[in-house]
Amino acid sequence: MIKLENVSKVYRTSEGEVRALDDVTLTIEQGQFAAVCGPSGCGKSTLLTIAGTLGTASSGKVAIAGSDVGAMSASARAHFRAHQIGFVFQTFHLLPYLTVVENVMAAVVPDQAADAKQRAGEMLEKFQMGHRLNHRPGQLSTGECQRVAIARAMINRPKLILADEPTGNLDPANAKEVLDLLGVFHQDGGTILLVTHEEEAASRAQRTILLDQGRVVSSP
């Protein structure tokens, strides 16, 4: 599902070059649940950004679901991303002026639109958010916001979910609920790449990848 070959990412600053990723070679198989861990600044979020086609590598090859995304134009990557990948972030990124169901629907791509409203409602009902469909994010708890964000990530039936510290703002009870929802996606055949510094979140994964100073130091 995800294949990185000798991938490096270099940022140029006024103080010189910063190598966020350094010659990373890594494969995540279809249907795998993998966690990426490591100290702050080790390159975890950069890895997720490149795997999600939100950024490009400075060198190396990146393939997602068999497609060479590095060879795509920016518009082609955006189209590919919308259809193939769901994103879950620590800070939710919900639109405050939209209702819960409208936030989920905002991510729908045209070829998934036919029954999207029904699917959104059914999904939110399963996520115990059926009573909140017409509420706005400011009326929700942090745990409820993250459930809405996960529904939004899944609405286009992606094959891959990338989650960046999805439990970082949650108490233990809400964190467990969020991890349970991701676990159901995985059990249904989905692939998950999860960035986390939390032991409980990492323990849900089949595999833990350790980064340090932009390099993979452990990838069982």
C-alpha positions as protocol buffer text, in pm:
chain_id: "A"
residue {
  index: 1
  type: MET
  ca { x: 0 y: 0 z: 0 }
}
residue {
  index: 2
  type: ILE
  ca { x: 282 y: 241 z: 93 }
}
residue {
  index: 3
  type: LYS
  ca { x: 630 y: 200 z: -51 }
}
residue {
  index: 4
  type: LEU
  ca { x: 911 y: 448 z: 12 }
}
residue {
  index: 5
  type: GLU
  ca { x: 1247 y: 390 z: -154 }
}
residue {
  index: 6
  type: ASN
  ca { x: 1547 y: 595 z: -40 }
}
residue {
  index: 7
  type: VAL
  ca { x: 1325 y: 889 z: 45 }
}
residue {
  index: 8
  type: SER
  ca { x: 1477 y: 1207 z: 184 }
}
residue {
  index: 9
  type: LYS
  ca { x: 1317 y: 1540 z: 267 }
}
residue {
  index: 10
  type: VAL
  ca { x: 1537 y: 1846 z: 302 }
}
residue {
  index: 11
  type: TYR
  ca { x: 1414 y: 2188 z: 414 }
}
residue {
  index: 12
  type: ARG
  ca { x: 1632 y: 2488 z: 337 }
}
residue {
  index: 13
  type: THR
  ca { x: 1635 y: 2760 z: 600 }
}
residue {
  index: 14
  type: SER
  ca { x: 1836 y: 3074 z: 662 }
}
residue {
  index: 15
  type: GLU
  ca { x: 2056 y: 2867 z: 891 }
}
residue {
  index: 16
  type: GLY
  ca { x: 2118 y: 2594 z: 637 }
}
residue {
  index: 17
  type: GLU
  ca { x: 1963 y: 2261 z: 544 }
}
residue {
  index: 18
  type: VAL
  ca { x: 1742 y: 2059 z: 775 }
}
residue {
  index: 19
  type: ARG
  ca { x: 1714 y: 1692 z: 677 }
}
residue {
  index: 20
  type: ALA
  ca { x: 1373 y: 1583 z: 811 }
}
residue {
  index: 21
  type: LEU
  ca { x: 1390 y: 1241 z: 644 }
}
residue {
  index: 22
  type: ASP
  ca { x: 1719 y: 1076 z: 556 }
}
residue {
  index: 23
  type: ASP
  ca { x: 1723 y: 793 z: 301 }
}
residue {
  index: 24
  type: VAL
  ca { x: 1411 y: 617 z: 431 }
}
residue {
  index: 25
  type: THR
  ca { x: 1312 y: 286 z: 275 }
}
residue {
  index: 26
  type: LEU
  ca { x: 987 y: 145 z: 411 }
}
residue {
  index: 27
  type: THR
  ca { x: 695 y: -70 z: 300 }
}
residue {
  index: 28
  type: ILE
  ca { x: 348 y: -85 z: 460 }
}
residue {
  index: 29
  type: GLU
  ca { x: 145 y: -372 z: 320 }
}
residue {
  index: 30
  type: GLN
  ca { x: -224 y: -356 z: 227 }
}
residue {
  index: 31
  type: GLY
  ca { x: -436 y: -425 z: 536 }
}
residue {
  index: 32
  type: GLN
  ca { x: -159 y: -352 z: 783 }
}
residue {
  index: 33
  type: PHE
  ca { x: -193 y: -134 z: 1094 }
}
residue {
  index: 34
  type: ALA
  ca { x: 144 y: 32 z: 1158 }
}
residue {
  index: 35
  type: ALA
  ca { x: 244 y: 289 z: 1419 }
}
residue {
  index: 36
  type: VAL
  ca { x: 531 y: 534 z: 1375 }
}
residue {
  index: 37
  type: CYS
  ca { x: 701 y: 640 z: 1698 }
}
residue {
  index: 38
  type: GLY
  ca { x: 1006 y: 839 z: 1799 }
}
residue {
  index: 39
  type: PRO
  ca { x: 1117 y: 1156 z: 1975 }
}
residue {
  index: 40
  type: SER
  ca { x: 988 y: 1500 z: 1886 }
}
residue {
  index: 41
  type: GLY
  ca { x: 1145 y: 1628 z: 1565 }
}
residue {
  index: 42
  type: CYS
  ca { x: 1248 y: 1283 z: 1441 }
}
residue {
  index: 43
  type: GLY
  ca { x: 1050 y: 1310 z: 1115 }
}
residue {
  index: 44
  type: LYS
  ca { x: 724 y: 1133 z: 1205 }
}
residue {
  index: 45
  type: SER
  ca { x: 490 y: 1402 z: 1074 }
}
residue {
  index: 46
  type: THR
  ca { x: 707 y: 1458 z: 765 }
}
residue {
  index: 47
  type: LEU
  ca { x: 682 y: 1088 z: 687 }
}
residue {
  index: 48
  type: LEU
  ca { x: 304 y: 1102 z: 719 }
}
residue {
  index: 49
  type: THR
  ca { x: 286 y: 1416 z: 503 }
}
residue {
  index: 50
  type: ILE
  ca { x: 480 y: 1251 z: 223 }
}
residue {
  index: 51
  type: ALA
  ca { x: 289 y: 922 z: 253 }
}
residue {
  index: 52
  type: GLY
  ca { x: -32 y: 1123 z: 230 }
}
residue {
  index: 53
  type: THR
  ca { x: 84 y: 1316 z: -81 }
}
residue {
  index: 54
  type: LEU
  ca { x: 40 y: 1644 z: 108 }
}
residue {
  index: 55
  type: GLY
  ca { x: 411 y: 1705 z: 49 }
}
residue {
  index: 56
  type: THR
  ca { x: 675 y: 1577 z: -190 }
}
residue {
  index: 57
  type: ALA
  ca { x: 1008 y: 1412 z: -125 }
}
residue {
  index: 58
  type: SER
  ca { x: 1333 y: 1589 z: -207 }
}
residue {
  index: 59
  type: SER
  ca { x: 1466 y: 1260 z: -344 }
}
residue {
  index: 60
  type: GLY
  ca { x: 1364 y: 897 z: -367 }
}
residue {
  index: 61
  type: LYS
  ca { x: 1047 y: 726 z: -484 }
}
residue {
  index: 62
  type: VAL
  ca { x: 704 y: 722 z: -320 }
}
residue {
  index: 63
  type: ALA
  ca { x: 434 y: 477 z: -435 }
}
residue {
  index: 64
  type: ILE
  ca { x: 86 y: 456 z: -281 }
}
residue {
  index: 65
  type: ALA
  ca { x: -154 y: 177 z: -380 }
}
residue {
  index: 66
  type: GLY
  ca { x: 77 y: 94 z: -670 }
}
residue {
  index: 67
  type: SER
  ca { x: 85 y: 449 z: -808 }
}
residue {
  index: 68
  type: ASP
  ca { x: 403 y: 655 z: -836 }
}
residue {
  index: 69
  type: VAL
  ca { x: 271 y: 970 z: -668 }
}
residue {
  index: 70
  type: GLY
  ca { x: 600 y: 1153 z: -708 }
}
residue {
  index: 71
  type: ALA
  ca { x: 547 y: 1151 z: -1084 }
}
residue {
  index: 72
  type: MET
  ca { x: 199 y: 1306 z: -1057 }
}
residue {
  index: 73
  type: SER
  ca { x: 110 y: 1670 z: -1104 }
}
residue {
  index: 74
  type: ALA
  ca { x: -22 y: 1860 z: -802 }
}
residue {
  index: 75
  type: SER
  ca { x: -380 y: 1833 z: -932 }
}
residue {
  index: 76
  type: ALA
  ca { x: -344 y: 1461 z: -996 }
}
residue {
  index: 77
  type: ARG
  ca { x: -210 y: 1408 z: -646 }
}
residue {
  index: 78
  type: ALA
  ca { x: -506 y: 1601 z: -502 }
}
residue {
  index: 79
  type: HIS
  ca { x: -750 y: 1381 z: -697 }
}
residue {
  index: 80
  type: PHE
  ca { x: -567 y: 1066 z: -591 }
}
residue {
  index: 81
  type: ARG
  ca { x: -555 y: 1178 z: -228 }
}
residue {
  index: 82
  type: ALA
  ca { x: -927 y: 1256 z: -214 }
}
residue {
  index: 83
  type: HIS
  ca { x: -1019 y: 911 z: -344 }
}
residue {
  index: 84
  type: GLN
  ca { x: -761 y: 688 z: -179 }
}
residue {
  index: 85
  type: ILE
  ca { x: -666 y: 841 z: 158 }
}
residue {
  index: 86
  type: GLY
  ca { x: -849 y: 952 z: 472 }
}
residue {
  index: 87
  type: PHE
  ca { x: -680 y: 1182 z: 723 }
}
residue {
  index: 88
  type: VAL
  ca { x: -728 y: 1214 z: 1097 }
}
residue {
  index: 89
  type: PHE
  ca { x: -543 y: 1490 z: 1284 }
}
residue {
  index: 90
  type: GLN
  ca { x: -490 y: 1578 z: 1648 }
}
residue {
  index: 91
  type: THR
  ca { x: -667 y: 1914 z: 1605 }
}
residue {
  index: 92
  type: PHE
  ca { x: -971 y: 1776 z: 1414 }
}
residue {
  index: 93
  type: HIS
  ca { x: -985 y: 2055 z: 1146 }
}
residue {
  index: 94
  type: LEU
  ca { x: -1365 y: 2071 z: 1156 }
}
residue {
  index: 95
  type: LEU
  ca { x: -1533 y: 2375 z: 999 }
}
residue {
  index: 96
  type: PRO
  ca { x: -1699 y: 2569 z: 1284 }
}
residue {
  index: 97
  type: TYR
  ca { x: -1984 y: 2709 z: 1076 }
}
residue {
  index: 98
  type: LEU
  ca { x: -2098 y: 2367 z: 947 }
}
residue {
  index: 99
  type: THR
  ca { x: -2306 y: 2109 z: 1131 }
}
residue {
  index: 100
  type: VAL
  ca { x: -2171 y: 1765 z: 1216 }
}
residue {
  index: 101
  type: VAL
  ca { x: -2325 y: 1600 z: 910 }
}
residue {
  index: 102
  type: GLU
  ca { x: -2219 y: 1892 z: 688 }
}
residue {
  index: 103
  type: ASN
  ca { x: -1859 y: 1857 z: 809 }
}
residue {
  index: 104
  type: VAL
  ca { x: -1859 y: 1491 z: 708 }
}
residue {
  index: 105
  type: MET
  ca { x: -2024 y: 1570 z: 374 }
}
residue {
  index: 106
  type: ALA
  ca { x: -1769 y: 1843 z: 299 }
}
residue {
  index: 107
  type: ALA
  ca { x: -1512 y: 1575 z: 214 }
}
residue {
  index: 108
  type: VAL
  ca { x: -1731 y: 1384 z: -33 }
}
residue {
  index: 109
  type: VAL
  ca { x: -1589 y: 1350 z: -384 }
}
residue {
  index: 110
  type: PRO
  ca { x: -1830 y: 1361 z: -684 }
}
residue {
  index: 111
  type: ASP
  ca { x: -1827 y: 990 z: -766 }
}
residue {
  index: 112
  type: GLN
  ca { x: -1917 y: 905 z: -405 }
}
residue {
  index: 113
  type: ALA
  ca { x: -2197 y: 1161 z: -378 }
}
residue {
  index: 114
  type: ALA
  ca { x: -2497 y: 948 z: -477 }
}
residue {
  index: 115
  type: ASP
  ca { x: -2573 y: 801 z: -134 }
}
residue {
  index: 116
  type: ALA
  ca { x: -2324 y: 1004 z: 69 }
}
residue {
  index: 117
  type: LYS
  ca { x: -2576 y: 1176 z: 295 }
}
residue {
  index: 118
  type: GLN
  ca { x: -2733 y: 844 z: 390 }
}
residue {
  index: 119
  type: ARG
  ca { x: -2390 y: 689 z: 449 }
}
residue {
  index: 120
  type: ALA
  ca { x: -2283 y: 986 z: 658 }
}
residue {
  index: 121
  type: GLY
  ca { x: -2591 y: 957 z: 876 }
}
residue {
  index: 122
  type: GLU
  ca { x: -2550 y: 582 z: 918 }
}
residue {
  index: 123
  type: MET
  ca { x: -2182 y: 616 z: 1000 }
}
residue {
  index: 124
  type: LEU
  ca { x: -2243 y: 891 z: 1256 }
}
residue {
  index: 125
  type: GLU
  ca { x: -2516 y: 677 z: 1413 }
}
residue {
  index: 126
  type: LYS
  ca { x: -2264 y: 391 z: 1450 }
}
residue {
  index: 127
  type: PHE
  ca { x: -2019 y: 640 z: 1600 }
}
residue {
  index: 128
  type: GLN
  ca { x: -2282 y: 734 z: 1861 }
}
residue {
  index: 129
  type: MET
  ca { x: -2325 y: 1077 z: 1703 }
}
residue {
  index: 130
  type: GLY
  ca { x: -2675 y: 1033 z: 1565 }
}
residue {
  index: 131
  type: HIS
  ca { x: -2816 y: 1277 z: 1821 }
}
residue {
  index: 132
  type: ARG
  ca { x: -2561 y: 1542 z: 1719 }
}
residue {
  index: 133
  type: LEU
  ca { x: -2613 y: 1561 z: 1342 }
}
residue {
  index: 134
  type: ASN
  ca { x: -2726 y: 1923 z: 1343 }
}
residue {
  index: 135
  type: HIS
  ca { x: -2489 y: 2047 z: 1613 }
}
residue {
  index: 136
  type: ARG
  ca { x: -2181 y: 2252 z: 1531 }
}
residue {
  index: 137
  type: PRO
  ca { x: -1827 y: 2170 z: 1647 }
}
residue {
  index: 138
  type: GLY
  ca { x: -1838 y: 2433 z: 1923 }
}
residue {
  index: 139
  type: GLN
  ca { x: -2121 y: 2237 z: 2084 }
}
residue {
  index: 140
  type: LEU
  ca { x: -1926 y: 1910 z: 2093 }
}
residue {
  index: 141
  type: SER
  ca { x: -1675 y: 1756 z: 2332 }
}
residue {
  index: 142
  type: THR
  ca { x: -1323 y: 1686 z: 2207 }
}
residue {
  index: 143
  type: GLY
  ca { x: -1402 y: 1316 z: 2181 }
}
residue {
  index: 144
  type: GLU
  ca { x: -1713 y: 1389 z: 1975 }
}
residue {
  index: 145
  type: CYS
  ca { x: -1513 y: 1618 z: 1745 }
}
residue {
  index: 146
  type: GLN
  ca { x: -1264 y: 1341 z: 1678 }
}
residue {
  index: 147
  type: ARG
  ca { x: -1542 y: 1093 z: 1602 }
}
residue {
  index: 148
  type: VAL
  ca { x: -1679 y: 1338 z: 1344 }
}
residue {
  index: 149
  type: ALA
  ca { x: -1328 y: 1375 z: 1198 }
}
residue {
  index: 150
  type: ILE
  ca { x: -1296 y: 997 z: 1165 }
}
residue {
  index: 151
  type: ALA
  ca { x: -1634 y: 976 z: 992 }
}
residue {
  index: 152
  type: ARG
  ca { x: -1517 y: 1246 z: 751 }
}
residue {
  index: 153
  type: ALA
  ca { x: -1196 y: 1049 z: 686 }
}
residue {
  index: 154
  type: MET
  ca { x: -1396 y: 736 z: 602 }
}
residue {
  index: 155
  type: ILE
  ca { x: -1681 y: 887 z: 398 }
}
residue {
  index: 156
  type: ASN
  ca { x: -1517 y: 826 z: 58 }
}
residue {
  index: 157
  type: ARG
  ca { x: -1440 y: 462 z: 144 }
}
residue {
  index: 158
  type: PRO
  ca { x: -1060 y: 508 z: 135 }
}
residue {
  index: 159
  type: LYS
  ca { x: -819 y: 217 z: 137 }
}
residue {
  index: 160
  type: LEU
  ca { x: -576 y: 401 z: 364 }
}
residue {
  index: 161
  type: ILE
  ca { x: -610 y: 616 z: 674 }
}
residue {
  index: 162
  type: LEU
  ca { x: -324 y: 832 z: 796 }
}
residue {
  index: 163
  type: ALA
  ca { x: -364 y: 942 z: 1157 }
}
residue {
  index: 164
  type: ASP
  ca { x: -137 y: 1205 z: 1316 }
}
residue {
  index: 165
  type: GLU
  ca { x: -159 y: 1190 z: 1698 }
}
residue {
  index: 166
  type: PRO
  ca { x: -537 y: 1124 z: 1682 }
}
residue {
  index: 167
  type: THR
  ca { x: -563 y: 1072 z: 2060 }
}
residue {
  index: 168
  type: GLY
  ca { x: -328 y: 1353 z: 2159 }
}
residue {
  index: 169
  type: ASN
  ca { x: -606 y: 1586 z: 2280 }
}
residue {
  index: 170
  type: LEU
  ca { x: -827 y: 1318 z: 2435 }
}
residue {
  index: 171
  type: ASP
  ca { x: -876 y: 1171 z: 2780 }
}
residue {
  index: 172
  type: PRO
  ca { x: -822 y: 793 z: 2817 }
}
residue {
  index: 173
  type: ALA
  ca { x: -1189 y: 701 z: 2771 }
}
residue {
  index: 174
  type: ASN
  ca { x: -1229 y: 904 z: 2450 }
}
residue {
  index: 175
  type: ALA
  ca { x: -889 y: 789 z: 2325 }
}
residue {
  index: 176
  type: LYS
  ca { x: -1004 y: 428 z: 2359 }
}
residue {
  index: 177
  type: GLU
  ca { x: -1321 y: 500 z: 2161 }
}
residue {
  index: 178
  type: VAL
  ca { x: -1122 y: 663 z: 1881 }
}
residue {
  index: 179
  type: LEU
  ca { x: -875 y: 373 z: 1867 }
}
residue {
  index: 180
  type: ASP
  ca { x: -1168 y: 129 z: 1863 }
}
residue {
  index: 181
  type: LEU
  ca { x: -1315 y: 308 z: 1558 }
}
residue {
  index: 182
  type: LEU
  ca { x: -981 y: 292 z: 1377 }
}
residue {
  index: 183
  type: GLY
  ca { x: -961 y: -74 z: 1475 }
}
residue {
  index: 184
  type: VAL
  ca { x: -1292 y: -148 z: 1304 }
}
residue {
  index: 185
  type: PHE
  ca { x: -1164 y: 16 z: 984 }
}
residue {
  index: 186
  type: HIS
  ca { x: -857 y: -207 z: 1004 }
}
residue {
  index: 187
  type: GLN
  ca { x: -1063 y: -521 z: 1070 }
}
residue {
  index: 188
  type: ASP
  ca { x: -1264 y: -441 z: 758 }
}
residue {
  index: 189
  type: GLY
  ca { x: -945 y: -457 z: 551 }
}
residue {
  index: 190
  type: GLY
  ca { x: -826 y: -98 z: 567 }
}
residue {
  index: 191
  type: THR
  ca { x: -463 y: 9 z: 603 }
}
residue {
  index: 192
  type: ILE
  ca { x: -362 y: 249 z: 882 }
}
residue {
  index: 193
  type: LEU
  ca { x: -43 y: 444 z: 936 }
}
residue {
  index: 194
  type: LEU
  ca { x: -57 y: 604 z: 1280 }
}
residue {
  index: 195
  type: VAL
  ca { x: 187 y: 859 z: 1419 }
}
residue {
  index: 196
  type: THR
  ca { x: 183 y: 862 z: 1798 }
}
residue {
  index: 197
  type: HIS
  ca { x: 390 y: 913 z: 2110 }
}
residue {
  index: 198
  type: GLU
  ca { x: 137 y: 731 z: 2327 }
}
residue {
  index: 199
  type: GLU
  ca { x: 206 y: 373 z: 2431 }
}
residue {
  index: 200
  type: GLU
  ca { x: -163 y: 272 z: 2436 }
}
residue {
  index: 201
  type: ALA
  ca { x: -217 y: 392 z: 2079 }
}
residue {
  index: 202
  type: ALA
  ca { x: 99 y: 222 z: 1954 }
}
residue {
  index: 203
  type: SER
  ca { x: -3 y: -104 z: 2123 }
}
residue {
  index: 204
  type: ARG
  ca { x: -306 y: -129 z: 1893 }
}
residue {
  index: 205
  type: ALA
  ca { x: -84 y: -157 z: 1587 }
}
residue {
  index: 206
  type: GLN
  ca { x: 50 y: -480 z: 1441 }
}
residue {
  index: 207
  type: ARG
  ca { x: 385 y: -318 z: 1383 }
}
residue {
  index: 208
  type: THR
  ca { x: 581 y: -31 z: 1537 }
}
residue {
  index: 209
  type: ILE
  ca { x: 829 y: 167 z: 1327 }
}
residue {
  index: 210
  type: LEU
  ca { x: 1084 y: 374 z: 1518 }
}
residue {
  index: 211
  type: LEU
  ca { x: 1236 y: 691 z: 1372 }
}
residue {
  index: 212
  type: ASP
  ca { x: 1528 y: 892 z: 1500 }
}
residue {
  index: 213
  type: GLN
  ca { x: 1684 y: 1195 z: 1332 }
}
residue {
  index: 214
  type: GLY
  ca { x: 1497 y: 1124 z: 1011 }
}
residue {
  index: 215
  type: ARG
  ca { x: 1607 y: 763 z: 983 }
}
residue {
  index: 216
  type: VAL
  ca { x: 1425 y: 434 z: 1040 }
}
residue {
  index: 217
  type: VAL
  ca { x: 1606 y: 269 z: 1331 }
}
residue {
  index: 218
  type: SER
  ca { x: 1362 y: -20 z: 1380 }
}
residue {
  index: 219
  type: SER
  ca { x: 1103 y: -164 z: 1141 }
}
residue {
  index: 220
  type: PRO
  ca { x: 1011 y: -521 z: 1237 }
}
